[in-house]
Amino acid sequence: MPHRTSLITGGASGIGRATALRLAAAGDTIIVADLNADGGTETVRRIEAAGGTARFEHLDVADETSVTALTTKAGPIRNLINCAGILQNANRVEDMDLAEHDRVWAVNYRGTYLCCRAWGGIIAEAGGGSIVNIGSIAGKRMFPVPAYSPSKMAIHGLTEELAADLGPRGVRVNAVAPGFVLTEALQARIDAGERDTSIMESQTPLGRLMRPEDIAEGVHFLCSDAAAMITGIVLPIDGGWLAGVTYYSYAGLKKN
């Protein structure tokens, strides 16, 4: 595989950090882009300790000026992985704080859109490559999170649209749809009593929460030459949750 530079938004923690480490292990030069300088610097340290090459760049994906500024600093890249995103606790539409709603959309959807728009042409001019967006099973099945779920549905749709738009220029655009991933952000909600892991695990045929590394492996595949003819898909990495959540709810079925 030829030398590539890959830019990972949200690379300071969670799926973003795991993806940065995985692509670095494959030989990519990594740009870790995030608001969290301490976390981003730690990701870079881990990559360098393993013999890889990386640097940290400040990025606020919700700020168009910040995104535009980084396109100049980053230079040509071959892969863009849009991991920056925020979670939301369960709520009803009528009770949802509008400021929180708008922040979720600003980061999750608009941030992904701004980065794809900014770097799609750059990747094409560099000779082609890949964009991988982070969707969610919450974009496949509606959850009681009235900003987060629709934002992920929109990312899935954007992925298909961009695949058709950028494909003729040599840019593949895909997404992964993680299940329940034990990131730092999710662990904080578990510790606060805002998530029940027993429910998550009981609905998942493989019986455990995903690790960030599980998602990173899927991203690595979609960026690799093995996926050279794959574009416009949303790949679930959910331990079978999409199948299990309806299967196990069927009246009269006893789970093994």
C-alpha positions in Angstrom: 0.0 0.0 0.0 1.4 3.4 -0.9 2.2 6.0 1.7 -0.9 7.9 2.8 -1.9 10.7 5.1 -5.1 10.1 7.0 -7.0 12.8 8.9 -9.2 11.6 11.8 -11.6 14.1 13.4 -12.4 13.4 17.0 -9.1 11.5 17.3 -8.5 12.5 20.9 -10.5 9.6 22.4 -12.9 6.7 21.7 -13.4 5.5 18.2 -11.3 8.3 16.8 -8.3 7.4 18.9 -8.7 3.6 18.1 -9.0 4.5 14.4 -5.9 6.7 14.4 -3.9 3.9 16.1 -5.1 1.3 13.6 -4.4 3.3 10.5 -1.0 4.3 11.9 -0.2 0.6 12.5 -1.0 0.1 8.8 1.6 2.7 7.9 -0.4 5.8 7.4 0.8 9.2 8.6 -1.9 10.4 10.9 -3.3 13.9 11.6 -5.3 13.8 14.8 -7.8 16.6 14.7 -9.8 17.6 17.8 -10.8 20.3 20.2 -9.2 18.3 23.0 -5.5 19.1 22.9 -4.5 16.9 25.8 -6.3 13.8 24.4 -5.1 14.5 20.9 -1.5 14.8 22.1 -1.9 11.5 24.0 -3.1 9.8 20.8 0.0 11.1 19.0 2.2 9.9 21.8 0.8 6.4 21.6 1.3 6.3 17.8 4.9 7.5 18.0 5.6 5.1 20.8 4.5 2.3 18.5 6.8 3.6 15.7 4.3 5.6 13.7 4.1 9.1 12.5 1.4 11.6 13.7 0.7 15.1 14.7 -2.1 16.9 16.5 -4.1 19.8 15.0 -6.8 21.8 16.7 -10.2 21.5 15.0 -13.8 22.4 15.8 -15.8 20.6 13.2 -18.9 22.8 14.0 -16.9 25.9 13.0 -16.5 26.4 9.3 -13.6 28.8 9.8 -11.8 26.2 11.8 -12.4 23.5 9.2 -11.2 25.8 6.3 -8.1 26.8 8.2 -7.1 23.2 8.7 -7.4 22.3 5.1 -4.5 24.6 4.4 -2.4 23.4 7.4 -3.1 19.7 6.8 -2.0 19.6 3.1 -3.0 16.7 0.8 -4.6 13.8 2.5 -5.9 10.4 1.1 -8.3 9.4 3.9 -10.8 11.4 6.0 -12.5 9.7 8.9 -15.2 11.8 10.5 -15.3 10.5 14.2 -16.1 13.8 15.9 -19.5 13.5 17.5 -21.4 13.9 20.8 -24.0 11.7 22.6 -27.4 12.5 24.0 -29.4 11.0 26.8 -32.9 9.7 26.3 -35.6 12.4 26.1 -39.0 13.1 24.6 -39.3 15.6 21.7 -41.3 18.0 23.8 -38.8 17.9 26.6 -35.7 18.2 24.5 -33.6 21.3 25.2 -33.4 23.2 21.9 -29.8 24.3 22.6 -28.7 20.7 23.1 -30.6 19.7 20.0 -28.9 22.3 17.9 -25.4 21.4 19.4 -25.9 17.7 18.5 -26.8 18.6 14.9 -24.0 21.2 14.7 -21.3 18.6 15.6 -22.7 15.3 14.4 -24.3 16.2 11.0 -23.1 19.7 10.1 -19.6 18.9 11.3 -19.5 15.8 9.1 -20.9 17.7 6.2 -18.4 20.6 6.5 -15.4 18.2 6.6 -16.6 16.2 3.7 -17.2 19.3 1.7 -13.8 20.7 2.6 -11.7 17.6 2.0 -13.6 15.8 -0.8 -11.9 17.8 -3.5 -8.6 17.7 -1.8 -8.6 13.9 -1.7 -9.6 13.8 -5.3 -6.7 16.1 -6.3 -4.3 13.9 -4.3 -5.1 11.0 -6.5 -8.2 9.6 -4.8 -8.9 7.9 -1.5 -11.6 7.4 1.0 -14.0 9.2 3.3 -15.5 7.2 6.2 -18.3 8.7 8.3 -19.4 7.4 11.7 -23.1 6.7 11.6 -24.9 4.5 14.2 -27.4 1.8 14.7 -29.5 4.7 16.1 -29.6 5.8 12.4 -31.0 2.4 11.4 -33.6 2.1 14.2 -35.2 5.1 15.9 -34.0 5.6 19.5 -35.6 8.0 22.1 -32.9 10.6 21.4 -34.6 13.1 19.2 -31.5 14.9 18.0 -28.9 12.1 17.9 -30.9 9.5 16.0 -32.0 11.9 13.2 -28.5 13.3 12.9 -27.1 9.8 12.3 -29.9 9.0 9.8 -28.8 12.2 8.0 -25.2 11.1 8.0 -26.2 7.8 6.4 -28.0 9.6 3.6 -25.2 12.1 3.1 -22.8 9.1 2.7 -24.8 7.7 -0.2 -25.1 11.2 -1.8 -21.4 11.9 -1.5 -20.5 8.4 -2.9 -22.4 9.3 -6.1 -21.0 12.8 -6.2 -17.3 12.1 -5.5 -17.0 8.6 -7.0 -16.2 9.8 -10.6 -13.3 11.7 -9.1 -11.8 8.6 -7.4 -13.1 9.2 -3.9 -15.0 6.4 -2.1 -17.4 7.4 0.6 -18.7 4.9 3.2 -19.9 4.9 6.8 -19.9 2.5 9.7 -22.9 2.1 12.0 -21.5 1.2 15.4 -23.6 -0.5 18.1 -23.1 0.2 21.7 -19.4 1.0 21.9 -17.6 1.2 25.3 -16.0 4.6 24.8 -15.0 7.0 27.5 -18.2 9.0 26.8 -20.4 6.0 27.1 -18.6 4.7 30.2 -19.3 8.1 31.9 -23.0 7.7 31.3 -22.9 4.1 32.6 -21.1 5.3 35.7 -23.8 8.1 36.1 -26.6 5.5 35.9 -27.8 6.8 32.6 -27.3 3.5 30.7 -28.1 -0.1 31.5 -25.4 -2.4 30.1 -27.5 -5.5 30.8 -30.1 -4.4 28.4 -27.5 -3.5 25.7 -25.9 -6.9 26.0 -29.1 -8.9 26.2 -30.2 -7.5 22.9 -26.9 -8.2 21.2 -26.5 -11.8 19.9 -22.7 -11.8 20.5 -23.4 -10.8 24.1 -21.0 -7.9 24.7 -20.6 -4.2 24.0 -18.3 -3.2 21.1 -14.8 -1.8 21.8 -13.5 1.2 19.9 -11.0 -1.2 18.3 -13.8 -3.2 16.7 -15.0 -0.1 14.9 -11.5 0.9 13.9 -11.0 -2.5 12.1 -14.1 -1.8 10.0 -12.8 1.7 9.2 -9.4 0.3 8.2 -11.1 -2.2 5.9 -13.1 0.5 4.1 -10.0 2.6 3.6 -8.0 -0.3 2.3 -7.5 -1.7 -1.2 -9.5 -4.7 -0.2 -12.6 -2.4 -0.4 -11.6 -0.8 -3.7 -15.0 -1.3 -5.2 -17.1 -0.6 -2.1 -18.7 2.9 -1.9 -22.0 4.3 -0.7 -22.6 1.7 2.0 -23.3 1.9 5.7 -21.6 -1.0 7.4 -23.1 -2.1 10.8 -20.6 -3.1 13.4 -23.0 -4.0 16.2 -22.5 -7.5 17.4 -25.7 -8.4 15.6 -27.9 -5.9 17.5 -29.9 -4.9 14.4 -30.9 -8.6 14.0 -31.3 -9.4 17.7 -33.4 -6.4 18.9 -36.4 -7.5 16.8 -35.7 -11.3 17.0 -35.6 -11.4 20.8 -38.7 -9.2 21.1 -40.9 -11.7 19.3 -43.8 -12.8 21.5 -43.3 -16.3 22.9 -39.6 -16.6 22.0 -37.3 -17.8 24.8 -33.7 -16.7 24.4 -31.1 -19.5 24.7 
